[in-house]
Amino acid sequence: MPSSMNSVKASVAVVGEQRLTVKHLGRVEYEPVWHEMQAFTRARTAATTDELWLLEHPPVYTLGQAARAAHLPRTHHEIPIVRIDRGGQITYHGPGQVIGYLLLDMKRRHLTVRPLVRLMETAVIDLLADYGIRSDNRIEAPGIYVAGAKIAAVGLRVTRGCCYHGLALNVDMDLSPFFAIDPCGYPGLAVTQLKDLGVHDSAQRVSHKLARHLERLLA
């Protein structure tokens, strides 16, 4: 376990011929995890096993490298704002949202950015299909949508042929912080979550199901 996250209890499984270590980290602050992803990626060697981190964050807005002031929160709030190194605009993370961070050697897996984004989107589409929910993706606006409302966001950082960051799936959370921003840079974009679509599984249970779909697609 990375040094600054030693207090986090993680369940670990190593799966697949490509070796993917899956860690369920619980609820952890955003910035320490982000810095650990950076440190993990800097320290990688050709022999480093890829990892998938499943977790939740306390409330936080994150701004991608292309984030513009026009999309920032329009109301006073106490939610921290963190400018980070993934692509894209602003989004919100909070309790009840399942985060999947993929720390992969893309070169070793013969993956480029677009196919990896499609792989993450497919994992979410397949997960929602398990619940009888029809969803789709959009080439011009990455993420997963149900009847036009966004339920999952994706974003990556790629350096030296390796990636980190990943996807965020809304399960059972307070969606109101999304209303103060232009989610992912799209004014008026509706957002939704599994709870509002009739799914009552906990975020933890959904996290394990999402892990299995990602494991299958990355095997």
N, C-alpha and C positions, 0 to 999 in steps of 0.2 A: 504494500500500500504506500503511495506517495507520502513523503515525510510530513507535510503539513496537514494531512488527513489521517494521521495515525489513530485518532480517536473515533473515526468512523468505522463501524462494523460492516464488513462487506461479505456477502456470500459469493463465492467464486466457482465458476465452472469452466472447464476448457473443452471446447467442442470443435468438431470438424477437422478435415484433413488440412485445411489452411491454418489451423490453430487460432482460435478466437477465445480469449479469456473474457468471461462475462462477470461483471461486478454490479451488485445491487447495493447502492450506497445510502439509501434512505433520503432524508431531507438535509441538505447542506447548503451553506452560503454560496452565492454565485462566484465571487471573485477568487476565493481560494481554489475552487475547482477549475476555473479558467486558467489560472496560473499553473496549476498542476498539469493540465493538458499541454500547455506550452512547454513545460519542463520535460514531460514525458517525451514529447515529439523531438525536442532538441537532443535528448540523450539516446534516442533510438539508434540501433545498429541494424545491420542486415538480418541479425538473428532475433531481434526483438519480436515477441508475440503480439499480434494485434489485440486490442481490447475494446469492449463495449461497456460503457458505464451507464447504468439506469438509475435515475434519481429524481428528486423534486427540489425546487428552490423556494426559499422565502420570497416575498414580493420584490421584484426588480424589473426595471426597464433596461433593455440592452440596445445599444445603437451600433449598427453595422458600419463598415467603412464608408459607405455611400450615404449615410444618414444625413438628412437635411432638416434644418431648424423648423421648417413649415410643418413637419410631421410630429414635433415634440408635444408633450402633454399640454393641453389647453387650459387646464384648471390647476389650482394649487393642490399639492398632494405631498405626502411624506414618503413616497416610494423612491428609493434611490435610482439614479440613472447612471449607467456604466457604458462608456464608449469602448468597444472591443474590436477585435481583428477579423471577424467573419465578414462575409459579404452581406449586402442587403441593407435595409432600413431599420426602423425601430420595431421592437416587439415587446411583449410582456411575458414574464414568467412568474408563477406563483404556486402555492400549495394546491394540490389537486390536478396539476398538470404533469404528465409523464415526460421526462427528458431522456433522450437516448443519445449519448455522445459516442461517436465512432472514431476511434484512434487507429487508423489503418495505414499500412504501407500500400498505397494505391498502385505503385509501380509493380510490386511483387504480385498483386492481385490482377494486374492488367486492366485496371480501372482508370477511366478519366472522369472528370467532374460530372458531366451530364449523365452518363450511365449510373454513377453512384447516386446522384439525386433521384433518378428514376427508381433505383433499387429501394431507397428509403421510402419513397412515395408508395411503391408497390407493397412494401411491408405493412404500411398503414391501411391501404385499400383492402388488402387481404384480411387484416385484423377486423376492420369494420364489417367486411362481408361475413365474418364469423358471427356477428351480431345481427345479421340480416339488414345491414345499412349499406345502401348504394352510395358510392362516392367516386370522385374523379380528380385528376390533376389538370394543370394548365401549363402549357409550354411557356407562355409569356409571363406567368406569375407562379413560381414554384410553390408547392404546398398541396394540401388535400382539402377538398371542398365537398360539402353536403348541401345539395339544393342551393348552391351559390354562396353558402356561408363557410368561412374557413374554420377548419377543425384542427389542422396541423400545419406547422411551419417548418421549413428546412433552411439550413445555412451552414456553410463549410468554410474552413480555412485550409489551404493547401500550401505546404512548404517542403521543398526537397523531395517531392514525390509522395509525401505523407499528409494525412488530413486529420483534423479534429473539429470540434463542434458537431452538429448533427441535426436532430429533429425534436420538436416539442408537440405533444398531443394533448389537447384539452379533454380532461376526463370529468372531474367534478370540482369546479373552482368558482371563485368570484370573478365573473367576466367584466365587471364594471370598469376596471382599469383600462381595458381595451377601448372603452368609449371615449376616453380622454385623448386618444392618439389616432393617427391614421395607420392602422395595423399594416406592417410591412410596406408602408409608404403609399397605401391606397385609401384615399378619402372615402368615408362612408362604407368601407368594407365590413360586412356582417361577419360575426364570429359565432361559433356554436361549440357544444361540448357533448360528450357521450351521455351525461346525465339528462340533458334536455332532449335527447333522442331515445330515451327510455331504457338506457343501460344503467344498471345500478351496481356493477362491479366496482370495487375499490380501485384507487390508483395503483396500489401495490399489485393487485391481481392483473390489471391491464398491463402493467409494466412487464410482468412475467410472460404474458401472452405476446406482447410486442417483441420481447427478446427472442422468443422462439421463431417468430417470422423472420426477424433479421438474421438469426443464426442459419436458418434454412436457405435464405437467399445468398448468404455470404459463404456457404459451405463449398 
